Amino acid sequence: MTNTVVIGAGVAGLAVTRCLRDNGVEAIALDENAEVGHSWASRYDNLRLNSVRWLSHMPGQPMPKRYGRWVGRDDLVEYVNSYAAPIRDQVRTGVKVLRVERGSPWRVVTDQGDFEAAHVVVATGLYGKPVIPDWPGRDDYRGELLHAADYRRTEPFEGKRVLVVGPGVSGVDIAVDLLSRRTGELVVAVRTPPNFLPRELYNIPLQGLSVTNRHAPTAVQDLGGRLIQWLSVGDLGDTPLGRPTEGMFSRLKRTGVNPAVDDGVFVPAVRAGRVGVVDEVVELYDRGVVTKSGRQVEADAVIAATGYRTGLADVLGQLGVLDDRGVPPQYGKENQHWADQGLHFVGFASPLTGHLREIGLIARKTAKRIKRAPVPGASRVVSTP
Ligand SMILES: Cc1cc2nc3c(=O)[nH]c(=O)nc-3n(C[C@H](O)[C@H](O)[C@H](O)COP(=O)(O)OP(=O)(O)OC[C@H]3O[C@@H](n4cnc5c(N)ncnc54)[C@H](O)[C@@H]3O)c2cc1C
């Protein structure tokens, strides 16, 4: 008997659907895209995971060793597809969920008809909706303005002056990609001095250390992070990026922002002057950006690595389950409160121990919770337009 509707067939949705199946619970996963794992397939060509292969796989299926230590995009897409294979008949693609309505059973309203289910698992991801700030002058800018989510490869930027806004994980990844494979000037706009971690130090993947220290107090984790940062990139106070005032774990806890990853390319390039640094972008004009200090910076292209929203306001907004960043509760009493009523969330926490690793853990836990819960009724399609 099917009793669960999973919204989203990215890694989180697939993981929970497979875990449910392994627990003998039938589930249907709905995804608005035509293919599973669409988000990875649409990411940039040279993307490599920052988390290590053996801490990034989904429950029940390790990634093949031939993918190497730092898995590339195409291998990841292959992995996601092979992970989806055993549950293909449970995944319905091209179905957009418009709204989830509270009740017993829950009603999932989609553009292909409605579903009723005892349990709903929301697995639509933290990065559903790329956000570009509503800078004044956007319409006057004559160069190319794009979000980091739409960046694919270096070629279109060959020989151009590119400004990357935001030295977070995506901004630094893209800057490194641009630095390694093209000519032209590169400038990064910085609002808050960033923290950095390397993928590995002395050949040891740092994700393993984060996992080992995951229960330490935040202040202790911050101290460890500062030490590793100092060992890997030195004192950032002597660079135009500036020395971060907040520890990387504290910042992640407060804002959800992860430290950027630098394997010895980005910060040295800043020190060598191969990457220019300017302050916060506040406005655009026909030839570039204006920064908070009033400086005009010309740019042929502006890549806004300015973050994402979940895009869940329409789907869940009326339930009062989202925080002010639009994120549902992934842990704690509030999460338990919703789970008790049959509404579950997978994929909405991105700790330094690894987002994918956390997805796997929460998918397993959610499936067990649903299996143990009483089953008021099977899910069914109640109307088809
Ligand atoms: C550039 C980048 C690099 C990353 N690198 C790493 C890394 O190295 N290591 C790591 O651990 N994590 C990494 N992450 C974070 C995380 O692992 C990924 O974002 C991962 O894809 C999250 O999986 P997900 O299933 O939660 O979300 P997604 O992959 O975004 O999947 C969500 C799915 O839900 C569907 N959906 C959304 N809304 C609806 C709707 N209303 N109706 C129907 N379907 C809907 C979407 O079509 C999508 O297929 C990275 C993230 C980004 C953006």
The ligand as a Gaussian input file, in Angstrom:
#p B3LYP/6-31G(d) Opt

LIG

0 1
 C       27.153000      23.999000      -7.082000
 C       26.857000      23.087000      -5.929000
 C       27.833000      22.194000      -5.482000
 C       27.572000      21.342000      -4.408000
 N       28.562000      20.497000      -3.997000
 C       28.336000      19.685000      -2.944000
 C       29.348000      18.811000      -2.477000
 O       30.460000      18.806000      -2.961000
 N       29.059000      17.981000      -1.453000
 C       27.843000      17.968000      -0.833000
 O       27.649000      17.188000       0.098000
 N       26.860000      18.808000      -1.251000
 C       27.084000      19.657000      -2.278000
 N       26.084000      20.504000      -2.692000
 C       24.845000      20.571000      -1.925000
 C       23.820000      19.446000      -2.173000
 O       24.406000      18.196000      -2.001000
 C       23.208000      19.518000      -3.541000
 O       22.577000      20.775000      -3.704000
 C       22.184000      18.408000      -3.793000
 O       21.768000      18.475000      -5.140000
 C       20.963000      18.534000      -2.907000
 O       20.048000      17.532000      -3.263000
 P       18.480000      17.708000      -3.074000
 O       17.866000      16.466000      -3.580000
 O       18.214000      18.150000      -1.682000
 O       18.100000      18.942000      -3.998000
 P       18.072000      19.040000      -5.582000
 O       19.181000      18.278000      -6.174000
 O       17.962000      20.493000      -5.874000
 O       16.714000      18.308000      -5.985000
 C       15.456000      18.845000      -5.712000
 C       14.484000      18.328000      -6.746000
 O       13.181000      18.796000      -6.407000
 C       12.489000      19.143000      -7.579000
 N       11.454000      20.116000      -7.229000
 C       11.619000      21.318000      -6.640000
 N       10.436000      21.930000      -6.464000
 C        9.500000      21.098000      -6.955000
 C        8.080000      21.163000      -7.066000
 N        7.387000      22.209000      -6.618000
 N        7.419000      20.118000      -7.638000
 C        8.097000      19.030000      -8.086000
 N        9.447000      18.923000      -8.012000
 C       10.133000      19.937000      -7.446000
 C       13.565000      19.703000      -8.504000
 O       13.186000      19.576000      -9.863000
 C       14.773000      18.844000      -8.157000
 O       14.934000      17.764000      -9.037000
 C       26.312000      21.375000      -3.762000
 C       25.339000      22.273000      -4.197000
 C       25.604000      23.123000      -5.267000
 C       24.532000      24.104000      -5.694000

